[in-house]
């Protein structure tokens, strides 16, 4: 039984699942809008919100925390551009827009973007 376990597995082992999520987050922050499956979009949304909240602090500890997950280019954009953009906003930095199902395997698709 699941018993309140959080998170989706995406038919991957832990390391590959973490790499997938980090790659999606990096793409979201660099491009500010990505097209992916609905399940993946829903999975990365809370993580993206927490990363942006951390980036809003714009101090050394925030940069070091973000550097554990992303490369320097992504951290720089997160702190200097995205963090400043949402300085006055309390939360709700992302939006998920549902799209039509993918033709090949009928997977539910969505666009996740920064507001």
Steps between C-alpha positions, in 0.01 A plus 500: 500500500610857433428640848540872426828468310572816305638522147473312175750238388475546120620138455856604592746423775577775750811644333341522157178642643696774680696574183175527303349742752817711519514517121138611479554765768814629327315526169210677667725761660710560188212508249224612741252273318515128415265245346491165680256239625241610753636267770854635464373858508303433818802332656745785437264783590551495881875459456518797264299714744740414784806574286364841399416582862856409594639710212303804619720520813802580278766414760800270506320210668221513240753491217684207659176308551399551136851412382449149642234442234591722204798630308628856543311633197165383637574624852597841365178531301292376793643746752562806284203492262224272624549573870487875444198468270294334776634702795158646587301184426415265790471180296337344196790555262402227251200420284404165347292509182360168383534411132359232272628145539818401317419314177752217530409364845203718605690638800341807659716801415540834672699822488657620823615860499616773731234767546 
